[in-house]
Amino acid sequence: MRIEQRWTNADVNRARAFAQELVATQPDVIVTSTTHATAAAKRESTTIPIVFTIVSDPVGSGFVAALPRPGGNITGFSHTDGGMGGKWLTLLKEIAPDIKRAGIMFNPDTAPSGGKFFLGSFEAAATVLEVEPVTLPVRSDGEIETAIASLGRERVALALMDDSYMAVHYPTVIAATARDRVPAIFVTPEFVRSGGLLAYGADITDILRRAAGYVDRVLRGEKPADLPVQLPTKFDMAINLKTAKSFGINVPPALLATADEVIE
């Protein structure tokens, strides 16, 4: 077996170029990770089997006709749903009950549906929780720092959208939120291990392992059209107590009890 790998670093143009390179080699199957990488591969081939991972909205993104019956050359593993925006804000309100303003940050070029996929549930939760929602589209580290500073320093919080660009640039977010003492939530534990406050999302390692089974089935002759899109079955929550202490936050015992990972 020969395996070719390409890493886009959340760059849309790199994804397109690499997709062209890989399709030109006529592989038996292409595995993609994230929405923008899957879109790039789909653009280049309608016949080579594609197994995607870490895609939020495969139907809305036009990758498959329906989750039970994808119908084309693409299937794979979604890792979230649109309601996650509300879950992030609910957790922020739980860990920092006095917040009155909360931003949600994303890159419109890489976020699902340009960011709209998660915005509805985030704004609905904001209404229920009596928090002012603030939309923060960014495309550079400078814009990230400016956006976080614009939230202010008192009774504010930040949710980082499930977006490959934010996953690459989270160190800038951690530095800026630490400087301005802004409680923030992301989707992967790496954010918390690197000094971020809170994370909640699907277990990505579990999804990638499950995707290997689909690759095996495709190589044995099954068609993506007949393999239903799978949803996440495991979720992780991580909390950094050291960061919480530096922000003056006392993490509720009930929240600590449900965390899968606690950094002290």
Beta strands, then each sheet from edge to edge (+ up, - down):
strand 1: 30-33
strand 2: 50-55
strand 3: 74-78
strand 4: 101-106
strand 5: 132-137
strand 6: 156-160
strand 7: 184-186
strand 8: 198-202
strand 9: 235-240
strand 10: 261-263
sheet 1: 1+ 2+ 3+
sheet 2: 5+ 4+ 6+ 7+ 8+ 9- 10-
end
